[in-house]
Amino acid sequence: MILIDGKHIAQTIRAELRQEVQSLLAKGQRAPHLTVVIVGHNPASETYVASKLKACQEIGIATTRLAFEDDITTDELLQHIHRLNQDKTVDGFMVQLPLPEHIDEQQIVSAIDYRKDVDGLHPENVGRTLMGLPSIVPATPRGIRELLRRYDIPTAGKHIVVVGRSNIVGKPMAMLLLQKGDNGDATVTVCHSRTHNLKEICLTADIIVVATGQPGLLKADMVRKGVVIIDVGCSRVEDSSAPRGYRVCGDVDFEQVAPLCSYITPVPGGVGPMTIISLLQNTLQAYYSHRQ
């Protein structure tokens, strides 16, 4: 069993991106510029935004944080998005989700210029990904694809089961794996909360990507020996014996499942670090698109 070290791969890519940005600056070009929009004071969102901005700054990407109170209206937020769309000094931007309940998230996401949509959630990017056209891909699926590539894990002709159908992970992951070419050409089955025979389907999988947010969902009797498992889950579970009173765990019963695997991502340290690094890659992609 080989642990897929997402933290190490992310550090490697971070060094590559830092060198790329330095090369741009050495040629007299300006640094790429990412703006992050946050609404309200959700502690988790504020932590995510801080980590994203810090990662950008570490490799030389210029950043702006736009913060608004949670009483901002959809129309007011749309005005700010329109301004960012028109601002030629902003290469990419994202609106941190979730938004307050009174704001129409889909309307907000759809208003972003798809060429600046570093989250890859705009319908234009989703459609282009589906058709195999150049697009900005959501960060987590992009990171997973990169892990598979860097560990030389073949996907062509393999049966890959994606457990979860979110717009951020499950659906785009399935689309990427279906595409012709490198890290694609797979036969993909998507399972979800209404799937009745999840165990039987998982037992036929060569690779399982599980992204449900249900701690320990995938058990040892649901996988066959030699399977590759990508665990996207990251949940806090109360544990009085842990220093912080909780432990972080994934969607896989790691202790029981890991011995059966050929490769598996740990939680933490697997997919998580790749999500932020993929956001940086998306920002550079938007930067190059912006300059064409």
C-alpha positions as CSV (number, residue, x, y, z in Angstrom):
1,M,0.0,0.0,0.0
2,I,1.3,3.4,-1.0
3,L,0.2,6.6,0.6
4,I,-0.5,9.4,-1.9
5,D,1.3,12.3,-0.4
6,G,-0.7,15.3,-1.5
7,K,1.3,17.6,0.8
8,H,4.6,16.8,-0.9
9,I,3.1,17.0,-4.4
10,A,1.6,20.4,-3.5
11,Q,5.0,21.7,-2.3
12,T,6.6,20.5,-5.5
13,I,4.0,22.3,-7.7
14,R,4.2,25.4,-5.4
15,A,8.0,25.6,-6.2
16,E,7.3,25.2,-9.9
17,L,4.7,28.0,-9.8
18,R,6.9,30.3,-7.8
19,Q,9.6,29.9,-10.5
20,E,7.0,30.5,-13.2
21,V,5.9,33.8,-11.6
22,Q,9.5,34.9,-11.0
23,S,10.2,34.3,-14.7
24,L,7.2,36.5,-15.7
25,L,8.5,39.3,-13.4
26,A,12.0,39.0,-14.8
27,K,10.6,39.6,-18.3
28,G,9.1,42.8,-17.1
29,Q,5.5,41.5,-17.0
30,R,3.2,42.2,-14.0
31,A,2.3,39.6,-11.5
32,P,-0.9,37.7,-11.8
33,H,-3.7,39.2,-9.7
34,L,-6.4,37.2,-7.8
35,T,-9.3,38.9,-5.9
36,V,-11.2,36.9,-3.4
37,V,-14.7,38.1,-2.4
38,I,-16.1,37.1,1.0
39,V,-19.5,37.9,2.5
40,G,-20.2,37.8,6.2
41,H,-18.1,36.3,9.0
42,N,-18.3,32.6,8.6
43,P,-15.2,31.3,10.5
44,A,-14.6,28.4,8.1
45,S,-14.8,30.7,5.1
46,E,-12.5,33.3,6.7
47,T,-10.0,30.6,7.4
48,Y,-10.2,29.2,3.8
49,V,-9.8,32.7,2.3
50,A,-6.8,33.5,4.5
51,S,-5.1,30.2,3.5
52,K,-5.8,30.9,-0.2
53,L,-4.4,34.4,-0.1
54,K,-1.3,33.3,1.9
55,A,-0.6,30.6,-0.7
56,C,-0.9,33.2,-3.5
57,Q,1.5,35.6,-1.8
58,E,4.0,32.9,-1.2
59,I,4.5,32.3,-4.9
60,G,4.2,36.0,-6.0
61,I,0.6,36.3,-7.1
62,A,-0.8,39.7,-6.2
63,T,-4.0,39.5,-4.1
64,T,-7.0,41.6,-3.0
65,R,-9.5,40.6,-0.4
66,L,-13.0,42.2,-0.8
67,A,-15.1,41.7,2.3
68,F,-18.8,42.6,2.7
69,E,-21.2,42.4,5.5
70,D,-23.8,39.6,5.3
71,D,-26.6,42.1,4.8
72,I,-25.4,43.0,1.2
73,T,-28.1,42.3,-1.4
74,T,-27.8,40.2,-4.5
75,D,-28.0,43.3,-6.7
76,E,-25.3,45.1,-4.7
77,L,-23.0,42.0,-4.9
78,L,-23.7,41.8,-8.7
79,Q,-22.5,45.4,-9.1
80,H,-19.1,44.5,-7.5
81,I,-18.8,41.4,-9.7
82,H,-19.5,43.5,-12.8
83,R,-16.8,45.9,-11.8
84,L,-14.3,43.0,-11.3
85,N,-15.3,41.6,-14.7
86,Q,-14.3,44.9,-16.3
87,D,-11.1,45.5,-14.3
88,K,-8.2,44.6,-16.5
89,T,-5.8,44.5,-13.6
90,V,-7.8,41.5,-12.1
91,D,-7.0,38.3,-13.9
92,G,-9.2,36.0,-11.8
93,F,-11.5,36.2,-8.9
94,M,-13.7,34.0,-6.8
95,V,-16.7,34.5,-4.4
96,Q,-16.2,32.3,-1.3
97,L,-19.1,30.0,-0.8
98,P,-21.5,29.5,0.9
99,L,-23.2,32.8,0.7
100,P,-25.9,34.0,3.1
101,E,-29.3,32.4,2.4
102,H,-30.9,35.5,1.0
103,I,-28.3,35.7,-1.9
104,D,-28.9,33.7,-5.0
105,E,-25.6,31.8,-5.3
106,Q,-26.2,30.5,-8.9
107,Q,-27.0,34.0,-10.1
108,I,-23.7,35.3,-8.5
109,V,-21.6,32.4,-10.0
110,S,-23.2,32.9,-13.4
111,A,-22.4,36.6,-13.4
112,I,-18.6,36.0,-13.2
113,D,-16.7,36.3,-16.5
114,Y,-16.0,32.7,-17.1
115,R,-12.4,33.5,-18.2
116,K,-11.8,34.9,-14.7
117,D,-13.8,32.2,-12.9
118,V,-10.9,30.5,-11.0
119,D,-13.4,28.3,-9.1
120,G,-14.5,26.8,-12.5
121,L,-18.1,26.9,-11.5
122,H,-19.5,29.1,-14.2
123,P,-21.9,27.3,-16.6
124,E,-19.7,28.2,-19.5
125,N,-16.7,26.4,-17.8
126,V,-18.8,23.5,-16.8
127,G,-20.1,23.1,-20.4
128,R,-16.7,23.4,-21.9
129,T,-15.3,20.8,-19.5
130,L,-18.2,18.5,-20.4
131,M,-17.3,18.9,-24.1
132,G,-13.6,18.4,-23.6
133,L,-12.9,22.0,-24.6
134,P,-10.3,24.3,-22.9
135,S,-11.8,25.4,-19.6
136,I,-11.0,26.3,-16.0
137,V,-11.7,23.2,-13.9
138,P,-12.8,23.2,-10.3
139,A,-9.8,23.1,-8.0
140,T,-10.4,19.7,-6.2
141,P,-11.0,17.6,-9.3
142,R,-8.0,19.3,-11.0
143,G,-5.9,18.4,-7.9
144,I,-7.1,14.8,-7.9
145,R,-6.2,14.5,-11.6
146,E,-2.8,15.9,-10.9
147,L,-2.2,13.3,-8.1
148,L,-3.2,10.5,-10.4
149,R,-0.8,11.8,-13.1
150,R,2.2,12.3,-10.8
151,Y,1.8,8.9,-9.2
152,D,1.5,7.3,-12.7
153,I,-1.9,5.7,-11.8
154,P,-3.5,4.8,-15.1
155,T,-7.2,5.6,-15.7
156,A,-7.7,4.4,-19.3
157,G,-10.1,1.5,-19.4
158,K,-10.5,1.4,-15.6
159,H,-13.8,1.3,-13.8
160,I,-13.8,4.4,-11.6
161,V,-16.6,4.9,-9.1
162,V,-17.3,8.5,-8.0
163,V,-19.3,8.6,-4.8
164,G,-20.9,12.0,-4.5
165,R,-22.5,14.3,-7.1
166,S,-21.7,17.8,-6.0
167,N,-21.1,20.5,-8.6
168,I,-17.8,21.2,-7.0
169,V,-16.3,17.7,-6.9
170,G,-18.4,14.7,-8.0
171,K,-19.9,15.9,-11.3
172,P,-16.8,17.6,-12.7
173,M,-14.6,14.7,-11.5
174,A,-16.7,12.3,-13.5
175,M,-16.5,14.5,-16.5
176,L,-12.8,14.8,-16.4
177,L,-12.3,11.0,-16.0
178,L,-14.6,10.4,-19.0
179,Q,-12.5,12.7,-21.4
180,K,-10.4,11.2,-24.1
181,G,-6.6,11.4,-23.4
182,D,-4.3,11.5,-20.4
183,N,-5.9,10.8,-17.0
184,G,-9.2,10.1,-18.7
185,D,-10.7,7.3,-20.9
186,A,-12.2,5.7,-17.9
187,T,-15.6,4.0,-17.5
188,V,-17.3,6.0,-14.8
189,T,-20.1,5.3,-12.4
190,V,-21.5,8.1,-10.2
191,C,-23.1,7.1,-7.0
192,H,-25.0,9.2,-4.5
193,S,-27.3,9.2,-1.5
194,R,-30.1,7.5,-3.4
195,T,-27.9,4.7,-4.8
196,H,-29.3,1.4,-3.4
197,N,-26.4,-1.0,-4.1
198,L,-23.4,1.2,-3.3
199,K,-21.4,-1.7,-1.8
200,E,-21.9,-3.9,-4.8
201,I,-20.9,-1.1,-7.2
202,C,-17.8,-0.2,-5.2
203,L,-16.7,-3.8,-5.2
204,T,-16.3,-3.6,-9.0
205,A,-14.2,-0.5,-9.0
206,D,-10.5,-0.2,-9.9
207,I,-10.5,3.4,-8.5
208,I,-12.9,5.0,-6.0
209,V,-13.2,8.7,-5.5
210,V,-15.4,9.4,-2.5
211,A,-16.6,12.9,-1.7
212,T,-19.7,12.8,0.5
213,G,-18.7,14.5,3.8
214,Q,-19.9,11.3,5.7
215,P,-17.0,10.2,7.9
216,G,-16.1,6.5,7.5
217,L,-18.7,5.8,4.8
218,L,-16.5,3.5,2.8
219,K,-15.8,0.3,4.7
220,A,-13.4,-2.6,4.2
221,D,-16.2,-4.9,2.9
222,M,-17.0,-2.4,0.1
223,V,-13.6,-2.5,-1.7
224,R,-11.6,-5.2,-3.4
225,K,-7.9,-5.8,-2.9
226,G,-5.6,-3.6,-5.0
227,V,-8.1,-0.7,-5.3
228,V,-7.0,2.9,-5.6
229,I,-8.9,5.2,-3.2
230,I,-9.0,9.0,-3.4
231,D,-10.7,10.3,-0.2
232,V,-12.0,13.9,-0.6
233,G,-13.8,13.9,2.7
234,C,-12.6,16.2,5.6
235,S,-14.8,16.1,8.7
236,R,-14.3,17.0,12.3
237,V,-15.3,14.1,14.6
238,E,-15.5,14.6,18.4
239,D,-12.7,12.7,20.2
240,S,-12.1,13.5,23.9
241,S,-8.7,11.8,23.7
242,A,-7.5,14.2,21.0
243,P,-5.6,17.4,22.1
244,R,-8.3,19.7,20.4
245,G,-11.2,17.5,21.4
246,Y,-11.8,16.3,17.9
247,R,-10.0,14.6,15.0
248,V,-10.1,15.2,11.3
249,C,-11.1,12.2,9.2
250,G,-12.2,11.4,5.7
251,D,-15.1,9.5,4.1
252,V,-13.0,6.3,4.3
253,D,-12.6,4.0,7.3
254,F,-8.9,4.4,6.8
255,E,-7.5,1.9,9.3
256,Q,-9.6,-1.0,7.9
257,V,-9.5,0.0,4.2
258,A,-5.9,1.1,3.7
259,P,-4.3,-2.4,4.0
260,L,-6.5,-3.5,1.0
261,C,-5.4,-0.6,-1.3
262,S,-2.6,-0.3,-3.8
263,Y,-2.8,3.5,-3.3
264,I,-4.8,5.7,-1.0
265,T,-4.9,9.3,0.0
266,P,-4.7,10.1,3.8
267,V,-6.8,12.7,5.6
268,P,-5.4,15.1,6.3
269,G,-2.5,15.5,3.8
270,G,-4.0,14.0,0.7
271,V,-6.4,15.8,-1.5
272,G,-6.7,18.9,0.7
273,P,-3.3,20.5,-0.1
274,M,-3.9,19.9,-3.8
275,T,-7.1,22.0,-3.8
276,I,-5.4,25.3,-2.9
277,I,-2.5,24.6,-5.3
278,S,-5.0,24.0,-8.1
279,L,-6.6,27.4,-7.3
280,L,-3.1,28.9,-7.9
281,Q,-2.8,27.0,-11.2
282,N,-6.3,28.3,-12.2
283,T,-5.2,31.8,-11.4
284,L,-2.2,31.5,-13.7
285,Q,-4.4,30.0,-16.4
286,A,-6.8,33.0,-16.1
287,Y,-3.8,35.3,-16.2
288,Y,-2.6,33.9,-19.5
289,S,-6.1,33.9,-21.0
290,H,-6.5,37.5,-19.8
291,R,-3.4,38.6,-21.7
292,Q,-4.4,37.0,-25.0
